[in-house]
Amino acid sequence: MSGRKSIAQMTSTQTVVMISIGTIIVQLSLNLYDCSSLYGMASSEV
């Protein structure tokens, strides 16, 4: 995978890999946001 391509120019394997990586990044960022909001709530109650 060299250079930037539109999804239409990618093979099906490349498309699946790119979507999977994007999904993982979104899930990680949501998990980090949830952890930080829980920590903020816990520290404000003390």
NORLIN-V220349 format. One record per backbone hydrogen bond with DSSP energy under -0.5 kcal/mol. CO is the residue of the C=O (numbers start at 0). NH is the residue of the N-H. Records with the same first field share a line. If there is no record, write none. Layout:
CO = NH + NH
This chain:
5 = 8 + 9
6 = 9
10 = 14
11 = 15
12 = 16
13 = 17
14 = 18
15 = 19
16 = 20
17 = 21
18 = 22
19 = 23
20 = 24
21 = 25
22 = 26
23 = 27
24 = 28
25 = 29
26 = 30
27 = 31
28 = 32
29 = 33
30 = 34
31 = 35
32 = 36
33 = 37
34 = 38
35 = 39
36 = 40
37 = 41
38 = 42
39 = 43
40 = 44
41 = 45
